[in-house]
Amino acid sequence: MSPKELVTLLKYVKEDLEGSEKDFHNPYVEQLKNLICEIKGSKEWVKELKQHTQLALQSKSLEEFSDKIKV
């Protein structure tokens, strides 16, 4: 990574949420943005899985569970 690319990456890290959406024209920044999106997506999936598991445990039948999650 060149010094210029490093400075750009550090500027990205320093930005607030709105500022971090800008295009920094830096492959490292793009990689970091993509990784963050993947992690957020994984966290959402885990959260939904936990919620569905709790609903399944609280349900008396498979039909009741299906109705709760609107399958």
Secondary structure as UniProt FT lines:
FT   HELIX           3..14
FT   TURN            17..18
FT   HELIX           19..21
FT   HELIX           27..58
FT   HELIX           62..69
//
